[in-house]
């Protein structure tokens, strides 16, 4: 659980150092999704970890936007790196805002990129903008609203890259897990573009992740899945990144990068991914369910 959190409902304003030699204090604010907290990083003066009701959401270092502290965000960063030749600007759509960590990363690694961030929690957006402002030179537009509703308004083929990292509390909402949603994603991704989704699942069967592979596979012909080996074996709850495209994915380079991470990731694709899913069925709007609730031990 988060340490040093203020009482529920209490709002803090100052997350800055209050005096020489004095450590920065956590900043909290009530937002639509619960109690948001920005915890200082003891090793980096301006870096903060965003938590919602004690659940870690993202980490931001304003002094180095290319630093991705969370392993699942590093894997999404690898996907962003491989979505186009190095340094080339892209058009990126982020479903789920948090602290805008991946949008900051793309802006730093691919200058002149055009990005849209969709976040349903408007008070959270205001909180993050105030405490961790975006560089005004970055071409990042933040849109308030439901991810699927906003996605439906984006032009066909607009995005080189779509990253979905949407959680209500600690669960992905049901309406963002269906074939119909995946079809909208496919409509917005340009030919040759890429879609990456952060999924969370765990023992005993990883049924949610397997169903999402089947669901996204109904509209994208090329897929791979990245997670720590223990997660893929169903030994513990964790994140898995599902990557999809209409062209061959850079699986070899993605495998190399994930294998050399501090938290080593394994990439499943092709026949091994088919075997992993074991004939899981795709999910439609009519039977969609949110991702499973994480066990309490995940956030301790």
N, C-alpha and C positions, 0 to 999 in steps of 0.2 A: 504494500500500500504506500501511497505518497507520504513522505515525512514532512513534518512542519506545516501541515495544512491548517489554515485558519478555520474557525467555526463556520458551519454551513450558513450561507446567507450573508456573511461578512464580505465586504468588498475592499480590496486594497488598491492603492493607486501607484505607490512607488516601488519599483523593482530595481532601483538604482542604488549604487553604494551611497550610504548615508553619511559617511565620513571616512577619513583616511584610516586604513587598517581594519575597517569594519566590513564584514561580508554583506553582500547583497541579500535582501530578504525576498521570500516568495511573494508573488503578486497573485491575488485571487479575485475573481469576479463571477457573479451569478450570470449564466448565459442560458439560452433556451435548452441546451442539452444537459445542463446540470451545473456543477461548480467547476469553473475553469481555473486552472492554476499554472503559472509559469514559474518553474523551479530553477534557480540559478545553477549553473554548472560550476562545481568547485575548481575545475582546472582551466576554465576559459571565462574571462571576466564578463563578456557580454552574452555568452551563450545561455540558452534557456531550454528546458524541456516542458512541453505542454502536456498537461493531464486534464482529463475530464472525469470528475467524480473518482479520482484516484487512478484511473486507467491511463497509462502513458499513450499519447497520440503521436507526437513528433518532437524532434529536436532541431533547434535552429542556432547556428553560430553566425551572427551578422558580420563578424570579421572574416569569415571564410564560408561563404554559402555552398562551396563544393564539399564541405565536410558533412557526411551523412553518418550519423551516430548509430542509428538503428539498422540492424542487418537487413530487414525487409526493405527499408528505404535505399540501402546500398544496391540491392538487387534491382529495384526499380530504376536507380541511377544507371546501372549497367545497361538496362534496356534503352533508356534515353540516349546513352552514349552511342549505342549501336543502331539507333533508328535512322540515322543519316550519316554521311561522312563527317569526320570530326570538325567541329566548329561551324558547320553550316546551319544557318537559322532554320527553325522549323515552326510550324503552327501546331501548338499543343493545347489540348483540352484536358483539364484536371477536374474530375468528378470527385468532390470532397476536398475541402480546403485545409482544415486544420490550421497549422501555422505557416502554410504555403511553402513548406520545405522543398518539395520537388520543383515547384515553379521557380523558386530562387535558384535552385541548382541548374535548371535549364537556362535561365537568364545569364548565369555566370559562365556556363560552359559553351553556350551557343548564343553569343550576343546578337541582338537585332531579331531574336525570335519573337513571334506574336503568340501570346498565351491568354487563355481564358480559364478562370478558376470558378467553379460552381460550389457554393456552400449554402446550405439551407439555414444555418444558424447565424442570422444577421448580427446579434449581439456578440457572438464569438468573433466574427469578422472585425467588428469595431474594436474589440479588446486587443486582438492580435495586431491590427493596424496601428493602434496607439502605442503599444508596448514594444513591438518589433516591426517598425515601419518598412514597407517595401521601398527599394530604391526608385525614385521618381523617373529615372531614365529607362527603367525596364518596361517593356511593353506588355504589362500584365493587367488584364481587366478582371475584376472580381464581380461575379454576378450572384445575387442572392436568390435562392429558390431550390426546389426539389431537383435532384440530378436528372431524373428521367424527363421531367417536364421541360427543363432547359435544353437538354439534349435534343428533344423533338423540334426545337426552334433553330438549331444550328444547320447551316447549309450542307447539302450533300457534298461529300468529298472534301470538307474544309480542313480536316486534321491530318497531319503527318503522324501524330502520336496522341492517343487517348490513354490517360492513366485513371483508373477507378480505385479510389481508396475511401469508400463511404461506409461509415459506421454510425448507427444510432445507439448510443451507449457503446457497447462492445460487440454489436451484431450488425451485419450487413442487412439492410431492409429487404423484405421479400420481393418487392417489385423491381429490384435491381439484380435479380438472380434468374430471370426467365429467358426463354428463346426470343420472346418479343422485344425484351430489352436489348439482348445481344444483336438482334436485327437492326435496331436503331443505331447501335454503335457501329455496326458494319456499314450502314448508310453514310455515316459521317466521316469514317476513315477513308482517306483517298486510296486509290490503287497503289499497292506497294507499301502502304502505311502500316502502323502497328498499334495493337491494343494490349494493355497490361492491367491486370486486376489483382489487387491485394485481397487474398482470401484468408480466413482463419478457421481452423478446424482441429480436431484431435481424436483421441481414442473414443471408442474402440475401432471404428471402421473408416473414418475420414469420408463418410458418406456425402457430406456437403461438397467437399472439394471434388470428389469423383463426379458428382452430378453436374458441377459447374464445368468441368472439362467436357462432358457430353453435351451440355447446353450450348456452350460457345462453339463447340465443334460442329454444330448444325449449320453455322453461318460462316465460319472461317475454316479453310482447309488445312492450315498449318498451325500447329499448337506445340507448346512445350510448357512444362511445369517445373518451378524451382523452389526448393525448400531444403531445410536441414535434414540430413538422413533420418534422424530420430523422429521428426515430424512425418516424413513419408512412410516410415515403418509403423506409424500409429502408436508410438511409444509415449508421446507427449503432445500437448496442445501447442500450436504455434501458427506462424504465417506461411502461406504458400503463394507464390507469384505465378499467375497464369498469363502466358504471352501468346498472342494470336496474330495472324496476318493472312493475306491471300497469296503471299509469296514465301519462298523458303526463308526460314529464320536463321540468323547467324549463331546456330547452336554451338558450334565449336568454340568460338570466341566467348560466348556467354558462359559456357562450361568452364573455360579456363579462368575467367574472372571470378566466378562464384566459388570455384575450388580453392582459390588463393585468398579469399576473404578470411578475416579473423574468425567469423562464424561460418564455417565451410558450408556451402550449398551444393546440392546435387540437382542435375538437370535431367528430367525424364521427357522423352519425345518418341514419336514413331511407335514401333511395336512394344517398347517397354512402357510407354504411357498407356497404350491400349490394355496391356496386361494389368497395369496398376489399377485402371478404372474398372476392369472386370465386368464390362457390359452395363455400367450404370446408365440410367435413363435420363434423357433431357427433361428439363423442367419448363412448364408453361405457366402463364399468368394464373391460370385456374387452380394450380396446385403448388404454387411457389411458397416457400417458407423462408424466414430469416435464417442467417447462419447460426450455428449453435452458440449457446451462452458459454463463455469461457469459465473454467473452474476458478474459484476464488484464489487458489494458490498461484495463478498466473501473475497476479499483480502484487504479490507479497515480496 
